[in-house]
Amino acid sequence: MDYVEKVLEKLKEWARRLIETLLGPEEEPEAELIPIPVHDRPRHR
């Protein structure tokens, strides 16, 4: 059974490489921006 798992793992790796070659590398998700608190100055009129 170990042999079958190794073969499947190799097939997955080859499929991933083929897809990357055809479609380009897998896009990484954009990092979520962290809101930065801004201390507003009191406005005088």
N, C-alpha and C positions, 0 to 999 in steps of 0.2 A: 504493500500500500504506500510505503514511503516513496517508492519509485514513481508512482502515479502522481503523487503530490508534487514531486520535483519537476516532472514533465509539465504539469499544469502551470506551475509557477513560471517556468521558462516560456511557455506559450503566452502567458499574460504579459511578461516582460517584452517579448517580441511584438505583441499586438500594441502595447503602449508606445514602443519605439516607432512602429509603423504609423500610428495615428499622429504622433508628434511630427514625424517627417512630412506627412501629407498636410496636416492642418496647422502646424506650428506648435511651439511649446504650450503646455497647459498654462492658462492665465492664472496668475496669483490674485486672490481677492484683494481689493484695495483696503488698506488699513483704515479702520474707523477713526475719524477725527475725534480728538478729545476736546470738549468745550473748555475754554479757559475763561475763568471769571474776570470780568473787567469792572474795575471800580470807577464808576462815573463820578465826575466832580459835580457838586451841586451847581446848578445854573442860576446865576444872578441876573435879574432883569433890571 
